[in-house]
Amino acid sequence: MSEPYVIKMPQLSDTMTEGVVVSWEKEIGAKLERGDIVATVETDKAIMDVEVFRDGYLSAPLADVDSVVLVGG
């Protein structure tokens, strides 16, 4: 079994410092494959998808929908 890793808020533009979680696209316990879209976030410029870069399972979201998350957080 692989080690858990945290899906962090990516910096999706040069000016982005935070994002708002619009929705989680996968349910808790869902199997994830590299490239899957796991969440949708609103940035200072657009609404964008967040993808995962490793295979695994979504154990639990660390941020609620509508919460503001700093880049890297």
BELRAPE-V299317 format. One record per pair of residues at least 24 apart in sequence whose ideal C-beta (glycine too) atoms are under 6 Angstrom apart, sorted by sequence separation. I is the first residue (numbers start at 1). J is the second residue. D is the distance in Angstrom with one decimal. If there is no record, write none. Layout:
i=I j=J d=D
i=I j=J d=D
//
This chain:
i=19 j=43 d=5.2
i=32 j=56 d=5.3
i=31 j=57 d=5.7
i=32 j=58 d=5.9
i=16 j=43 d=4.9
i=16 j=44 d=5.8
i=30 j=58 d=5.0
i=15 j=44 d=5.9
i=28 j=58 d=5.8
i=12 j=43 d=5.3
i=13 j=45 d=5.6
i=26 j=58 d=5.0
i=28 j=60 d=5.6
i=12 j=48 d=5.2
i=24 j=61 d=5.3
i=21 j=63 d=5.1
i=21 j=65 d=5.4
i=21 j=67 d=5.5
i=20 j=68 d=5.5
i=18 j=68 d=5.4
i=19 j=69 d=5.8
i=18 j=70 d=5.0
i=17 j=71 d=5.8
i=16 j=71 d=6.0
i=9 j=69 d=4.4
i=11 j=71 d=4.6
i=9 j=71 d=5.3
i=8 j=72 d=5.5
i=9 j=73 d=5.5
//
